[in-house]
């Protein structure tokens, strides 16, 4: 493991502490840098959870500022449903996300799942509103190189996204694809965040597993989920990654923005 670089760690701490106190990121996401190692950062969150907005802002800062040296953070905001019974139904919550987090809970041998939870490259998990710890985890993940993976022929097609994936075959792996988009929810009228209007970055609207052999360039299709019913606004993010079945670690990942 490479030792964290003192200056970047200090900068991340200062920036993310400011965000946790209420600032928000305003810049557009940065373009991918081929010199950086892509790292998947998943945030399990909910509009019904009062501890989640600071984590949402940290995820946005990580996405827009890319403050971690040598890392290209590819972020996904994944909204769970189990807060919905406490007064506010999160409009972005999905049963599939509950199941995904449950699998992570088993992988990490947790007594129970929770929000906000950040999972980095499927190999580490931590409380998602702790900026310095998140910075170190992303930096550590970037020290391990990824296998090449590219997305080709991606296009919005009648409520779905058609695309192909090119990567070296990896026996014992799973191929996962997700569609996400930035979103601002309605004004919250009940629950722990009553009276607030929350913005979220890269909200997952659909996520699906494909046969790992599909990295051979064959044509694939992924339903747009709730995006198919909404007017175009921010770009759609197509995130595709390979995961080792045994360890759960992400070994290859790519992201592409699409317009409708």
CORKAMO-V822333 format. One record per backbone hydrogen bond with DSSP energy under -0.5 kcal/mol. NH is the residue of the N-H (numbers start at 0). CO is the residue of the C=O. Records with the same first field share a line. If there is no record, write none. Layout:
# CORKAMO-V822333
NH=CO + CO
This chain:
# CORKAMO-V822333
5=3
8=4
9=5
10=6
11=7
12=8
13=9
14=10
15=11
16=12
17=13
18=14
19=15
20=16 + 17
21=18
22=17
29=62
33=31
35=32
36=69
37=35
38=71
40=73
41=39 + 118
42=75
43=41 + 116
44=42 + 77
48=45
49=47
51=48
52=48
54=50
55=51
56=52
57=53
58=54
59=55
60=56
61=57
62=58
63=59
64=60
65=60 + 61
68=66
70=67
71=36
72=70
73=38
74=72
75=40
76=201
77=42 + 75
78=76
79=44 + 77
83=80
85=82
86=83
89=87
92=89
93=78
96=93
97=93
98=94
99=95
100=96
101=97
102=98
103=99
104=100
105=101
106=102
107=103
108=105
109=104
115=43
116=43
117=125
118=41
119=123
120=39 + 118
122=119
123=119
125=117
127=115
129=126
130=128
133=129
134=130
135=131
136=132
137=133
138=134
139=135
140=136
141=137
142=138 + 139
143=140
144=142
146=250
149=165
151=163
154=161
156=159
159=156
160=221
161=154 + 159
162=219
163=151
164=213
165=149
166=214
167=147
172=169
173=242
174=209
175=173 + 240
176=207
177=238
178=205
179=236
180=202
182=199
184=197
187=195
191=47
193=190
194=187
195=192
199=182
202=180
203=76
204=178
205=178
207=176
209=174
213=210
214=211
215=212
216=164 + 213
219=162
221=160
223=158
226=223
227=224
228=225
229=226
232=233
235=257
236=179
237=235 + 255
238=177 + 236
239=253
240=175
241=251
242=173
243=248
244=171
245=171
247=243
249=120
250=241 + 248
251=241
253=239
255=237
257=235
